[in-house]
Amino acid sequence: MFKKEYIHPNTGFSQVVVVATENTKTLHISGQIGEGNDLETQTIATYKNLEKLLHQCGATFKDVVKMNTYIVNFNPEIDLPIYRKVRLGFLGESNYPASTLVGVSVLGNRNWLIEIDATVVISTNQ
């Protein structure tokens, strides 16, 4: 048996859906974005938004098991080093989650350059 909890519900979606069983909680975090004028600034803000939601749910980046990243007009030679540098600052140098990075033409708002969603698993047996 499991139960669901909806964190920060909005019109049409929730920022996080928590699925709890007897021993674990799985967090499904909706795509997060950040403000700024360039990819690096928006990526930092996006990771800070993810970090804030993780902390609100009693988790850290070490608990993330899967991340999906979407970057507008992705250019691997220019954008990948920027993305990796910011990611390293938040995730550290080992035990990375499974990840997907996709270049897209546009996100839900034309000002957004990056969006990241995540799946997190934490133990409820502390």
Kinemage of the C-alpha trace (Angstrom):
@kinemage 1
@onewidth
@group {chain A} dominant
@subgroup {mainchain}
@vectorlist {calphas} color= white
{ca met a 1} P 0.000 0.000 0.000
{ca phe a 2} L 1.174 3.558 -0.674
{ca lys a 3} L -0.047 7.081 -0.210
{ca lys a 4} L 0.462 10.215 -2.295
{ca glu a 5} L 1.136 13.743 -1.122
{ca tyr a 6} L 1.001 16.778 -3.405
{ca ile a 7} L 3.450 19.569 -2.551
{ca his a 8} L 2.877 23.087 -3.881
{ca pro a 9} L -0.031 22.198 -6.172
{ca asn a 10} L -0.630 24.654 -9.005
{ca thr a 11} L -3.199 24.818 -11.763
{ca gly a 12} L -2.740 21.556 -13.649
{ca phe a 13} L 0.320 20.182 -11.800
{ca ser a 14} L 2.149 19.923 -8.475
{ca gln a 15} L 5.763 20.941 -7.891
{ca val a 16} L 6.358 17.583 -6.168
{ca val a 17} L 4.345 14.404 -5.839
{ca val a 18} L 5.528 12.190 -2.983
{ca val a 19} L 4.682 8.499 -3.162
{ca ala a 20} L 5.261 6.907 0.241
{ca thr a 21} L 5.416 3.241 1.116
{ca glu a 22} L 6.282 1.670 4.447
{ca asn a 23} L 10.045 1.992 3.841
{ca thr a 24} L 10.607 4.660 1.174
{ca lys a 25} L 9.416 7.915 -0.266
{ca thr a 26} L 9.764 8.574 -3.978
{ca leu a 27} L 9.667 12.237 -4.965
{ca his a 28} L 8.659 13.163 -8.481
{ca ile a 29} L 9.819 16.770 -8.908
{ca ser a 30} L 8.301 18.754 -11.756
{ca gly a 31} L 10.522 20.625 -14.159
{ca gln a 32} L 12.257 23.507 -12.418
{ca ile a 33} L 13.456 26.672 -14.104
{ca gly a 34} L 15.469 29.692 -13.039
{ca glu a 35} L 15.607 33.341 -13.957
{ca gly a 36} L 18.529 35.111 -15.545
{ca asn a 37} L 19.897 36.473 -18.802
{ca asp a 38} L 22.100 33.534 -19.789
{ca leu a 39} L 22.333 29.763 -19.524
{ca glu a 40} L 24.800 29.752 -16.623
{ca thr a 41} L 22.710 32.095 -14.476
{ca gln a 42} L 19.509 30.193 -15.212
{ca thr a 43} L 21.198 26.839 -14.551
{ca ile a 44} L 22.448 27.994 -11.135
{ca ala a 45} L 18.976 29.320 -10.256
{ca thr a 46} L 17.358 26.093 -11.469
{ca tyr a 47} L 19.625 23.949 -9.290
{ca lys a 48} L 18.919 26.237 -6.325
{ca asn a 49} L 15.173 25.761 -6.896
{ca leu a 50} L 15.662 21.987 -7.026
{ca glu a 51} L 17.767 22.120 -3.867
{ca lys a 52} L 15.069 24.098 -2.044
{ca leu a 53} L 12.395 21.526 -2.932
{ca leu a 54} L 14.696 18.664 -1.950
{ca his a 55} L 15.311 20.205 1.471
{ca gln a 56} L 11.588 20.843 1.981
{ca cys a 57} L 11.048 17.115 1.426
{ca gly a 58} L 13.916 15.961 3.665
{ca ala a 59} L 16.234 15.027 0.794
{ca thr a 60} L 19.498 16.157 -0.798
{ca phe a 61} L 21.059 15.862 -4.231
{ca lys a 62} L 22.646 12.576 -3.060
{ca asp a 63} L 19.115 11.104 -2.980
{ca val a 64} L 18.376 11.962 -6.631
{ca val a 65} L 18.237 8.812 -8.774
{ca lys a 66} L 17.227 10.328 -12.139
{ca met a 67} L 17.402 13.784 -13.723
{ca asn a 68} L 16.071 15.006 -17.051
{ca thr a 69} L 17.483 18.254 -18.395
{ca tyr a 70} L 16.142 20.272 -21.317
{ca ile a 71} L 18.244 23.090 -22.809
{ca val a 72} L 16.934 25.444 -25.489
{ca asn a 73} L 18.966 25.600 -28.724
{ca phe a 74} L 21.561 23.283 -27.189
{ca asn a 75} L 25.061 23.658 -28.624
{ca pro a 76} L 27.266 20.899 -27.100
{ca glu a 77} L 30.539 22.757 -27.622
{ca ile a 78} L 29.340 25.890 -25.805
{ca asp a 79} L 26.523 24.790 -23.483
{ca leu a 80} L 27.782 21.438 -22.169
{ca pro a 81} L 30.847 22.865 -20.348
{ca ile a 82} L 28.640 25.515 -18.697
{ca tyr a 83} L 26.063 22.940 -17.650
{ca arg a 84} L 28.683 20.481 -16.341
{ca lys a 85} L 30.460 23.168 -14.287
{ca val a 86} L 27.253 24.226 -12.517
{ca arg a 87} L 26.118 20.620 -12.066
{ca leu a 88} L 29.450 19.679 -10.486
{ca gly a 89} L 29.030 22.453 -7.929
{ca phe a 90} L 25.704 21.032 -6.772
{ca leu a 91} L 26.169 17.264 -7.270
{ca gly a 92} L 29.842 16.830 -6.426
{ca glu a 93} L 32.300 14.543 -8.180
{ca ser a 94} L 30.838 11.059 -7.703
{ca asn a 95} L 27.689 8.952 -7.446
{ca tyr a 96} L 25.769 10.822 -10.108
{ca pro a 97} L 22.117 10.060 -10.796
{ca ala a 98} L 21.036 8.528 -14.077
{ca ser a 99} L 20.613 11.495 -16.411
{ca thr a 100} L 19.207 12.576 -19.735
{ca leu a 101} L 20.080 15.839 -21.492
{ca val a 102} L 17.929 16.924 -24.424
{ca gly a 103} L 18.214 19.948 -26.667
{ca val a 104} L 14.832 21.499 -27.424
{ca ser a 105} L 13.611 24.410 -29.533
{ca val a 106} L 11.458 26.022 -26.835
{ca leu a 107} L 10.176 25.420 -23.299
{ca gly a 108} L 6.905 26.534 -21.670
{ca asn a 109} L 8.049 30.172 -21.704
{ca arg a 110} L 10.289 31.685 -24.380
{ca asn a 111} L 12.540 33.265 -21.700
{ca trp a 112} L 13.437 29.908 -20.162
{ca leu a 113} L 16.718 28.395 -21.370
{ca ile a 114} L 16.807 25.306 -19.141
{ca glu a 115} L 14.395 23.068 -17.268
{ca ile a 116} L 15.286 20.137 -14.996
{ca asp a 117} L 13.031 17.522 -13.422
{ca ala a 118} L 14.109 14.834 -10.983
{ca thr a 119} L 13.139 11.578 -9.320
{ca val a 120} L 14.320 11.062 -5.758
{ca val a 121} L 14.159 8.052 -3.424
{ca ile a 122} L 14.651 8.378 0.314
{ca ser a 123} L 14.333 5.864 3.133
{ca thr a 124} L 11.639 6.390 5.732
{ca asn a 125} L 13.553 4.116 8.153
{ca gln a 126} L 16.010 6.520 9.739
